Amino acid sequence: MEVFAYLIPYALEWANLVVRWLHVIAGIAWIGASFYFVWLDNSIRPPAPGSELARKGVSGELWAVHGGGFYNPQKYLVAPAELPRDLHWFKWEAYSTWLSGIALLTIAYYFNAQAMMIDKTVADLSSWQAVGVGVGALLLGWTVYDGLCRSPLAKHELSFGVAVFALLVGAAYGLTHLLSGRAAYIHVGAMIGTIMVGNVLMLIIPGQRKMVDAMAAGKLPDPKHGMRAKQRSVHNNYFTLPVLFIMISNHYAMTYRNDHAWLVLGGIMAAGVFIRHFFNLRHKGRTVWAYPAAGVALLLAVAVAIAPAPPAAHAAVDPATQFARVQSVIGQRCAVCHSAHPSQPGFATAPAGIMLDNADLIRQHAAQVYKQAVQLKAMPIGNMTNMTESERALLGAWFETGAK
């Protein structure tokens, strides 16, 4: 049984690796397709009035060269006169991204909720309560977003965009007051991903099916289905940069480990939207540098706002005595995970490959220990080992006086 218990974290580590790899591949395919079709929609040019293409119902076309060949995509105002025999549906890119993302969320967070989702300084939750908060946030996010899309507000793009942004920032605020900062961020990302795949599953693909079914029955498709699908597709396009940031945010504790993590996320998401809007306009032939400038300014403002305070002056101490105390703290609070053979349940290998088993390794990784445990207070994860503020101060003083 002991061997089996040891192998479970190792198996989960491999499951995490494989599913994460799949998630990244599927995400590239989905977001790449999204970027391409938004670019295509914004770049096509209408045919000359009275031309053969115009008579066929083509609303726009363009010529492109890639991979040694020429391409001539055409978009029909409603539908072609005859249903093509081979029609590609862009759906599995979205479905596989979401399914692999939920699987990864389950493996990395739900199977180890005590370590990955709970911060008792934020809220003293049980594992099931934390998982319930996470799953509930995904369901609530889609329900509220879909309701906004079906409301009269959806006819006013700017007001609608502000409302959806407020929904996401509000979700970030609530989640950062219930879960660890890292788990809160990843659940806002999962909420956005659920909204995006919900758009594909519930609106875009069903609308396209209705258009195809109408053509198969010899009827003219109702253009409202295409318009609704287009609306949700554009929404997904604006979600892409925020969700991509959140996918990598777990590597940057400086963003989620502070008292206003929800506001930091809001600023970064807004920057992503401004930058995405710049490219969407540029595809249409309009170059408005104010949008990327606003995005960069927001990122700079966030960076300045969350910058760590400069170190304080420290009294002279005996280096040997100081390091002995440091090694004791790291042995109790950090090395349970950061060792060749972690004793902390749920960990098969040292996180990020950083081991703190002996004095040489502690000195080697002194900068990482200082950043994660002192400046960001991101480690120990969820403060599972109950590192105290005085212990963090000890580690800080040791590093700031030369890490001897």
Solvent accessible surface area in square Angstrom, and as a share of the most:
residue,aa,sasa,rsa
1,M,190,0.85
2,E,155,0.69
3,V,109,0.63
4,F,125,0.52
5,A,60,0.47
6,Y,117,0.45
7,L,86,0.43
8,I,81,0.41
9,P,19,0.12
10,Y,101,0.38
11,A,59,0.46
12,L,52,0.26
13,E,84,0.38
14,W,132,0.46
15,A,34,0.26
16,N,32,0.17
17,L,91,0.45
18,V,80,0.46
19,V,26,0.15
20,R,91,0.33
21,W,166,0.58
22,L,92,0.46
23,H,26,0.12
24,V,66,0.38
25,I,93,0.47
26,A,8,0.06
27,G,6,0.06
28,I,120,0.61
29,A,47,0.37
30,W,26,0.09
31,I,18,0.09
32,G,38,0.36
33,A,20,0.16
34,S,20,0.13
35,F,59,0.25
36,Y,96,0.37
37,F,79,0.33
38,V,12,0.07
39,W,84,0.30
40,L,22,0.11
41,D,43,0.22
42,N,22,0.11
43,S,16,0.11
44,I,26,0.13
45,R,125,0.46
46,P,102,0.64
47,P,25,0.16
48,A,67,0.52
49,P,135,0.85
50,G,55,0.53
51,S,36,0.23
52,E,116,0.52
53,L,35,0.17
54,A,38,0.30
55,R,176,0.64
56,K,92,0.39
57,G,28,0.27
58,V,7,0.04
59,S,36,0.23
60,G,0,0.00
61,E,36,0.16
62,L,20,0.10
63,W,171,0.60
64,A,35,0.27
65,V,101,0.58
66,H,140,0.63
67,G,78,0.75
68,G,83,0.80
69,G,24,0.23
70,F,160,0.67
71,Y,120,0.46
72,N,51,0.26
73,P,32,0.20
74,Q,64,0.28
75,K,84,0.36
76,Y,56,0.21
77,L,140,0.70
78,V,40,0.23
79,A,22,0.17
80,P,40,0.25
81,A,104,0.81
82,E,141,0.63
83,L,70,0.35
84,P,59,0.37
85,R,229,0.83
86,D,114,0.59
87,L,82,0.41
88,H,125,0.56
89,W,59,0.21
90,F,95,0.39
91,K,36,0.15
92,W,158,0.55
93,E,39,0.17
94,A,1,0.01
95,Y,29,0.11
96,S,38,0.24
97,T,13,0.07
98,W,78,0.28
99,L,99,0.49
100,S,6,0.04
101,G,17,0.16
102,I,45,0.23
103,A,40,0.31
104,L,18,0.09
105,L,9,0.04
106,T,38,0.22
107,I,26,0.13
108,A,13,0.10
109,Y,13,0.05
110,Y,36,0.14
111,F,125,0.52
112,N,31,0.16
113,A,3,0.03
114,Q,83,0.37
115,A,2,0.01
116,M,19,0.09
117,M,0,0.00
118,I,5,0.03
119,D,2,0.01
120,K,120,0.51
121,T,110,0.64
122,V,59,0.34
123,A,19,0.15
124,D,110,0.57
125,L,29,0.15
126,S,51,0.33
127,S,37,0.24
128,W,210,0.74
129,Q,100,0.45
130,A,0,0.00
131,V,23,0.13
132,G,44,0.42
133,V,38,0.22
134,G,0,0.00
135,V,62,0.36
136,G,34,0.33
137,A,12,0.09
138,L,13,0.07
139,L,119,0.59
140,L,115,0.57
141,G,1,0.01
142,W,45,0.16
143,T,86,0.50
144,V,58,0.33
145,Y,0,0.00
146,D,21,0.11
147,G,39,0.38
148,L,38,0.19
149,C,11,0.07
150,R,161,0.59
151,S,36,0.23
152,P,103,0.65
153,L,56,0.28
154,A,14,0.11
155,K,169,0.72
156,H,114,0.51
157,E,150,0.67
158,L,148,0.74
159,S,51,0.33
160,F,12,0.05
161,G,36,0.35
162,V,91,0.52
163,A,25,0.19
164,V,10,0.06
165,F,70,0.29
166,A,59,0.46
167,L,32,0.16
168,L,8,0.04
169,V,23,0.13
170,G,42,0.40
171,A,20,0.16
172,A,0,0.00
173,Y,105,0.40
174,G,29,0.28
175,L,9,0.05
176,T,20,0.12
177,H,88,0.39
178,L,71,0.35
179,L,0,0.00
180,S,9,0.06
181,G,9,0.08
182,R,51,0.19
183,A,0,0.00
184,A,1,0.00
185,Y,1,0.01
186,I,34,0.17
187,H,0,0.00
188,V,0,0.00
189,G,7,0.07
190,A,22,0.17
191,M,5,0.02
192,I,0,0.00
193,G,14,0.14
194,T,18,0.10
195,I,0,0.00
196,M,4,0.02
197,V,12,0.07
198,G,8,0.08
199,N,0,0.00
200,V,7,0.04
201,L,97,0.48
202,M,106,0.47
203,L,22,0.11
204,I,20,0.10
205,I,8,0.04
206,P,43,0.27
207,G,6,0.06
208,Q,66,0.29
209,R,108,0.39
210,K,111,0.47
211,M,33,0.15
212,V,32,0.19
213,D,90,0.46
214,A,20,0.15
215,M,30,0.14
216,A,75,0.58
217,A,68,0.53
218,G,71,0.68
219,K,141,0.60
220,L,147,0.73
221,P,4,0.02
222,D,61,0.32
223,P,67,0.42
224,K,90,0.38
225,H,25,0.11
226,G,26,0.25
227,M,136,0.61
228,R,118,0.43
229,A,9,0.07
230,K,75,0.32
231,Q,57,0.25
232,R,7,0.03
233,S,40,0.26
234,V,50,0.29
235,H,28,0.13
236,N,7,0.04
237,N,0,0.00
238,Y,51,0.19
239,F,15,0.06
240,T,0,0.00
241,L,47,0.24
242,P,5,0.03
243,V,14,0.08
244,L,64,0.32
245,F,33,0.14
246,I,1,0.01
247,M,58,0.26
248,I,93,0.47
249,S,2,0.01
250,N,26,0.13
251,H,132,0.59
252,Y,96,0.36
253,A,5,0.04
254,M,96,0.43
255,T,8,0.04
256,Y,14,0.05
257,R,66,0.24
258,N,51,0.26
259,D,135,0.70
260,H,106,0.47
261,A,4,0.03
262,W,58,0.20
263,L,99,0.49
264,V,9,0.05
265,L,0,0.00
266,G,4,0.04
267,G,12,0.12
268,I,21,0.11
269,M,2,0.01
270,A,20,0.15
271,A,1,0.01
272,G,9,0.09
273,V,54,0.31
274,F,70,0.29
275,I,42,0.21
276,R,14,0.05
277,H,52,0.23
278,F,9,0.04
279,F,87,0.36
280,N,9,0.05
281,L,13,0.06
282,R,113,0.41
283,H,40,0.18
284,K,116,0.49
285,G,63,0.61
286,R,136,0.50
287,T,63,0.37
288,V,42,0.24
289,W,163,0.57
290,A,67,0.52
291,Y,66,0.25
292,P,22,0.14
293,A,60,0.46
294,A,37,0.29
295,G,0,0.00
296,V,77,0.44
297,A,56,0.44
298,L,55,0.27
299,L,72,0.36
300,L,111,0.55
301,A,57,0.44
302,V,21,0.12
303,A,57,0.44
304,V,117,0.67
305,A,83,0.64
306,I,41,0.21
307,A,62,0.48
308,P,85,0.53
309,A,86,0.67
310,P,116,0.73
311,P,86,0.54
312,A,75,0.58
313,A,108,0.84
314,H,74,0.33
315,A,85,0.66
316,A,108,0.84
317,V,84,0.48
318,D,79,0.41
319,P,62,0.39
320,A,75,0.58
321,T,80,0.47
322,Q,16,0.07
323,F,15,0.06
324,A,60,0.46
325,R,141,0.51
326,V,0,0.00
327,Q,68,0.30
328,S,57,0.36
329,V,11,0.06
330,I,0,0.00
331,G,40,0.38
332,Q,100,0.44
333,R,51,0.19
334,C,13,0.08
335,A,19,0.15
336,V,36,0.21
337,C,13,0.08
338,H,23,0.10
339,S,11,0.07
340,A,56,0.44
341,H,143,0.64
342,P,20,0.13
343,S,85,0.55
344,Q,41,0.18
345,P,106,0.67
346,G,36,0.35
347,F,27,0.11
348,A,6,0.05
349,T,65,0.38
350,A,11,0.09
351,P,30,0.19
352,A,98,0.76
353,G,55,0.52
354,I,32,0.16
355,M,70,0.31
356,L,7,0.04
357,D,72,0.37
358,N,67,0.35
359,A,28,0.22
360,D,108,0.56
361,L,40,0.20
362,I,2,0.01
363,R,107,0.39
364,Q,124,0.55
365,H,22,0.10
366,A,6,0.05
367,A,59,0.46
368,Q,70,0.31
369,V,12,0.07
370,Y,24,0.09
371,K,93,0.40
372,Q,42,0.19
373,A,2,0.02
374,V,30,0.17
375,Q,72,0.32
376,L,27,0.14
377,K,77,0.33
378,A,10,0.08
379,M,42,0.19
380,P,14,0.09
381,I,21,0.11
382,G,12,0.12
383,N,35,0.18
384,M,48,0.21
385,T,20,0.12
386,N,102,0.52
387,M,7,0.03
388,T,62,0.36
389,E,107,0.48
390,S,83,0.53
391,E,27,0.12
392,R,13,0.05
393,A,63,0.49
394,L,21,0.10
395,L,1,0.01
396,G,4,0.03
397,A,19,0.15
398,W,2,0.01
399,F,65,0.27
400,E,56,0.25
401,T,56,0.33
402,G,49,0.47
403,A,21,0.16
404,K,129,0.55
